[in-house]
Amino acid sequence: MEKQGVHGPKPSFLLGNIIEMSSLISRAVSQDMKTISHDIVPRILPHFVQWSNQYGMSLLLYISPTH
């Protein structure tokens, strides 16, 4: 995929990107909501927000141990 220009965070051997995803989600939901907003993606899927900003709109992440 990288040869085709699709990049993303490096997965760990058996868990893919799950550890980093859960860390980002835990951090996002632990912060108080200062204002009520319909923009819920940064709160429930912060890994998509961070990684799409970092790697672009086409990104690759691993959720299962199959590569």
Phi and psi in radians as a Rosetta constraint file:
Dihedral C 1 N 2 CA 2 C 2 CIRCULARHARMONIC -1.084 0.35
Dihedral N 2 CA 2 C 2 N 3 CIRCULARHARMONIC -0.608 0.35
Dihedral C 2 N 3 CA 3 C 3 CIRCULARHARMONIC -1.116 0.35
Dihedral N 3 CA 3 C 3 N 4 CIRCULARHARMONIC -0.434 0.35
Dihedral C 3 N 4 CA 4 C 4 CIRCULARHARMONIC -1.603 0.35
Dihedral N 4 CA 4 C 4 N 5 CIRCULARHARMONIC 0.039 0.35
Dihedral C 4 N 5 CA 5 C 5 CIRCULARHARMONIC 1.600 0.35
Dihedral N 5 CA 5 C 5 N 6 CIRCULARHARMONIC 0.197 0.35
Dihedral C 5 N 6 CA 6 C 6 CIRCULARHARMONIC -1.779 0.35
Dihedral N 6 CA 6 C 6 N 7 CIRCULARHARMONIC 2.066 0.35
Dihedral C 6 N 7 CA 7 C 7 CIRCULARHARMONIC -2.105 0.35
Dihedral N 7 CA 7 C 7 N 8 CIRCULARHARMONIC 2.988 0.35
Dihedral C 7 N 8 CA 8 C 8 CIRCULARHARMONIC -3.119 0.35
Dihedral N 8 CA 8 C 8 N 9 CIRCULARHARMONIC -3.115 0.35
Dihedral C 8 N 9 CA 9 C 9 CIRCULARHARMONIC -1.180 0.35
Dihedral N 9 CA 9 C 9 N 10 CIRCULARHARMONIC 2.573 0.35
Dihedral C 9 N 10 CA 10 C 10 CIRCULARHARMONIC -1.254 0.35
Dihedral N 10 CA 10 C 10 N 11 CIRCULARHARMONIC 2.255 0.35
Dihedral C 10 N 11 CA 11 C 11 CIRCULARHARMONIC -1.415 0.35
Dihedral N 11 CA 11 C 11 N 12 CIRCULARHARMONIC 2.673 0.35
Dihedral C 11 N 12 CA 12 C 12 CIRCULARHARMONIC -1.475 0.35
Dihedral N 12 CA 12 C 12 N 13 CIRCULARHARMONIC 2.909 0.35
Dihedral C 12 N 13 CA 13 C 13 CIRCULARHARMONIC -0.970 0.35
Dihedral N 13 CA 13 C 13 N 14 CIRCULARHARMONIC -1.085 0.35
Dihedral C 13 N 14 CA 14 C 14 CIRCULARHARMONIC -1.685 0.35
Dihedral N 14 CA 14 C 14 N 15 CIRCULARHARMONIC -0.378 0.35
Dihedral C 14 N 15 CA 15 C 15 CIRCULARHARMONIC -1.857 0.35
Dihedral N 15 CA 15 C 15 N 16 CIRCULARHARMONIC -0.012 0.35
Dihedral C 15 N 16 CA 16 C 16 CIRCULARHARMONIC 1.083 0.35
Dihedral N 16 CA 16 C 16 N 17 CIRCULARHARMONIC -2.246 0.35
Dihedral C 16 N 17 CA 17 C 17 CIRCULARHARMONIC -1.852 0.35
Dihedral N 17 CA 17 C 17 N 18 CIRCULARHARMONIC 0.224 0.35
Dihedral C 17 N 18 CA 18 C 18 CIRCULARHARMONIC -1.076 0.35
Dihedral N 18 CA 18 C 18 N 19 CIRCULARHARMONIC -0.709 0.35
Dihedral C 18 N 19 CA 19 C 19 CIRCULARHARMONIC -1.096 0.35
Dihedral N 19 CA 19 C 19 N 20 CIRCULARHARMONIC -0.821 0.35
Dihedral C 19 N 20 CA 20 C 20 CIRCULARHARMONIC -1.155 0.35
Dihedral N 20 CA 20 C 20 N 21 CIRCULARHARMONIC -0.677 0.35
Dihedral C 20 N 21 CA 21 C 21 CIRCULARHARMONIC -1.080 0.35
Dihedral N 21 CA 21 C 21 N 22 CIRCULARHARMONIC -0.814 0.35
Dihedral C 21 N 22 CA 22 C 22 CIRCULARHARMONIC -1.162 0.35
Dihedral N 22 CA 22 C 22 N 23 CIRCULARHARMONIC -0.594 0.35
Dihedral C 22 N 23 CA 23 C 23 CIRCULARHARMONIC -1.115 0.35
Dihedral N 23 CA 23 C 23 N 24 CIRCULARHARMONIC -0.789 0.35
Dihedral C 23 N 24 CA 24 C 24 CIRCULARHARMONIC -1.141 0.35
Dihedral N 24 CA 24 C 24 N 25 CIRCULARHARMONIC -0.686 0.35
Dihedral C 24 N 25 CA 25 C 25 CIRCULARHARMONIC -1.158 0.35
Dihedral N 25 CA 25 C 25 N 26 CIRCULARHARMONIC -0.782 0.35
Dihedral C 25 N 26 CA 26 C 26 CIRCULARHARMONIC -1.031 0.35
Dihedral N 26 CA 26 C 26 N 27 CIRCULARHARMONIC -0.754 0.35
Dihedral C 26 N 27 CA 27 C 27 CIRCULARHARMONIC -1.129 0.35
Dihedral N 27 CA 27 C 27 N 28 CIRCULARHARMONIC -0.707 0.35
Dihedral C 27 N 28 CA 28 C 28 CIRCULARHARMONIC -1.177 0.35
Dihedral N 28 CA 28 C 28 N 29 CIRCULARHARMONIC -0.768 0.35
Dihedral C 28 N 29 CA 29 C 29 CIRCULARHARMONIC -1.381 0.35
Dihedral N 29 CA 29 C 29 N 30 CIRCULARHARMONIC -0.257 0.35
Dihedral C 29 N 30 CA 30 C 30 CIRCULARHARMONIC -1.388 0.35
Dihedral N 30 CA 30 C 30 N 31 CIRCULARHARMONIC -0.293 0.35
Dihedral C 30 N 31 CA 31 C 31 CIRCULARHARMONIC -1.448 0.35
Dihedral N 31 CA 31 C 31 N 32 CIRCULARHARMONIC 2.462 0.35
Dihedral C 31 N 32 CA 32 C 32 CIRCULARHARMONIC -1.154 0.35
Dihedral N 32 CA 32 C 32 N 33 CIRCULARHARMONIC 2.509 0.35
Dihedral C 32 N 33 CA 33 C 33 CIRCULARHARMONIC -1.446 0.35
Dihedral N 33 CA 33 C 33 N 34 CIRCULARHARMONIC 1.910 0.35
Dihedral C 33 N 34 CA 34 C 34 CIRCULARHARMONIC -1.257 0.35
Dihedral N 34 CA 34 C 34 N 35 CIRCULARHARMONIC -0.601 0.35
Dihedral C 34 N 35 CA 35 C 35 CIRCULARHARMONIC -2.386 0.35
Dihedral N 35 CA 35 C 35 N 36 CIRCULARHARMONIC 2.658 0.35
Dihedral C 35 N 36 CA 36 C 36 CIRCULARHARMONIC -1.440 0.35
Dihedral N 36 CA 36 C 36 N 37 CIRCULARHARMONIC 2.297 0.35
Dihedral C 36 N 37 CA 37 C 37 CIRCULARHARMONIC -2.553 0.35
Dihedral N 37 CA 37 C 37 N 38 CIRCULARHARMONIC 2.671 0.35
Dihedral C 37 N 38 CA 38 C 38 CIRCULARHARMONIC -1.447 0.35
Dihedral N 38 CA 38 C 38 N 39 CIRCULARHARMONIC -0.143 0.35
Dihedral C 38 N 39 CA 39 C 39 CIRCULARHARMONIC -1.452 0.35
Dihedral N 39 CA 39 C 39 N 40 CIRCULARHARMONIC 1.453 0.35
Dihedral C 39 N 40 CA 40 C 40 CIRCULARHARMONIC -1.655 0.35
Dihedral N 40 CA 40 C 40 N 41 CIRCULARHARMONIC -0.160 0.35
Dihedral C 40 N 41 CA 41 C 41 CIRCULARHARMONIC -1.012 0.35
Dihedral N 41 CA 41 C 41 N 42 CIRCULARHARMONIC -0.788 0.35
Dihedral C 41 N 42 CA 42 C 42 CIRCULARHARMONIC -1.078 0.35
Dihedral N 42 CA 42 C 42 N 43 CIRCULARHARMONIC -0.418 0.35
Dihedral C 42 N 43 CA 43 C 43 CIRCULARHARMONIC -1.491 0.35
Dihedral N 43 CA 43 C 43 N 44 CIRCULARHARMONIC -0.683 0.35
Dihedral C 43 N 44 CA 44 C 44 CIRCULARHARMONIC -1.729 0.35
Dihedral N 44 CA 44 C 44 N 45 CIRCULARHARMONIC -0.377 0.35
Dihedral C 44 N 45 CA 45 C 45 CIRCULARHARMONIC -2.325 0.35
Dihedral N 45 CA 45 C 45 N 46 CIRCULARHARMONIC 0.972 0.35
Dihedral C 45 N 46 CA 46 C 46 CIRCULARHARMONIC -1.111 0.35
Dihedral N 46 CA 46 C 46 N 47 CIRCULARHARMONIC -0.437 0.35
Dihedral C 46 N 47 CA 47 C 47 CIRCULARHARMONIC -1.147 0.35
Dihedral N 47 CA 47 C 47 N 48 CIRCULARHARMONIC -0.652 0.35
Dihedral C 47 N 48 CA 48 C 48 CIRCULARHARMONIC -1.139 0.35
Dihedral N 48 CA 48 C 48 N 49 CIRCULARHARMONIC -0.712 0.35
Dihedral C 48 N 49 CA 49 C 49 CIRCULARHARMONIC -1.115 0.35
Dihedral N 49 CA 49 C 49 N 50 CIRCULARHARMONIC -0.885 0.35
Dihedral C 49 N 50 CA 50 C 50 CIRCULARHARMONIC -1.105 0.35
Dihedral N 50 CA 50 C 50 N 51 CIRCULARHARMONIC -0.845 0.35
Dihedral C 50 N 51 CA 51 C 51 CIRCULARHARMONIC -1.271 0.35
Dihedral N 51 CA 51 C 51 N 52 CIRCULARHARMONIC -0.556 0.35
Dihedral C 51 N 52 CA 52 C 52 CIRCULARHARMONIC -1.232 0.35
Dihedral N 52 CA 52 C 52 N 53 CIRCULARHARMONIC -0.567 0.35
Dihedral C 52 N 53 CA 53 C 53 CIRCULARHARMONIC -1.188 0.35
Dihedral N 53 CA 53 C 53 N 54 CIRCULARHARMONIC -0.639 0.35
Dihedral C 53 N 54 CA 54 C 54 CIRCULARHARMONIC -1.416 0.35
Dihedral N 54 CA 54 C 54 N 55 CIRCULARHARMONIC -0.735 0.35
Dihedral C 54 N 55 CA 55 C 55 CIRCULARHARMONIC -1.932 0.35
Dihedral N 55 CA 55 C 55 N 56 CIRCULARHARMONIC -0.140 0.35
Dihedral C 55 N 56 CA 56 C 56 CIRCULARHARMONIC 1.762 0.35
Dihedral N 56 CA 56 C 56 N 57 CIRCULARHARMONIC 3.062 0.35
Dihedral C 56 N 57 CA 57 C 57 CIRCULARHARMONIC -1.240 0.35
Dihedral N 57 CA 57 C 57 N 58 CIRCULARHARMONIC -0.441 0.35
Dihedral C 57 N 58 CA 58 C 58 CIRCULARHARMONIC -1.726 0.35
Dihedral N 58 CA 58 C 58 N 59 CIRCULARHARMONIC 1.881 0.35
Dihedral C 58 N 59 CA 59 C 59 CIRCULARHARMONIC -2.358 0.35
Dihedral N 59 CA 59 C 59 N 60 CIRCULARHARMONIC 2.821 0.35
Dihedral C 59 N 60 CA 60 C 60 CIRCULARHARMONIC -2.118 0.35
Dihedral N 60 CA 60 C 60 N 61 CIRCULARHARMONIC 2.238 0.35
Dihedral C 60 N 61 CA 61 C 61 CIRCULARHARMONIC -2.405 0.35
Dihedral N 61 CA 61 C 61 N 62 CIRCULARHARMONIC 2.687 0.35
Dihedral C 61 N 62 CA 62 C 62 CIRCULARHARMONIC -1.922 0.35
Dihedral N 62 CA 62 C 62 N 63 CIRCULARHARMONIC 2.194 0.35
Dihedral C 62 N 63 CA 63 C 63 CIRCULARHARMONIC -1.840 0.35
Dihedral N 63 CA 63 C 63 N 64 CIRCULARHARMONIC -0.333 0.35
Dihedral C 63 N 64 CA 64 C 64 CIRCULARHARMONIC -2.147 0.35
Dihedral N 64 CA 64 C 64 N 65 CIRCULARHARMONIC 2.928 0.35
Dihedral C 64 N 65 CA 65 C 65 CIRCULARHARMONIC -1.274 0.35
Dihedral N 65 CA 65 C 65 N 66 CIRCULARHARMONIC -0.061 0.35
Dihedral C 65 N 66 CA 66 C 66 CIRCULARHARMONIC -1.487 0.35
Dihedral N 66 CA 66 C 66 N 67 CIRCULARHARMONIC 2.139 0.35
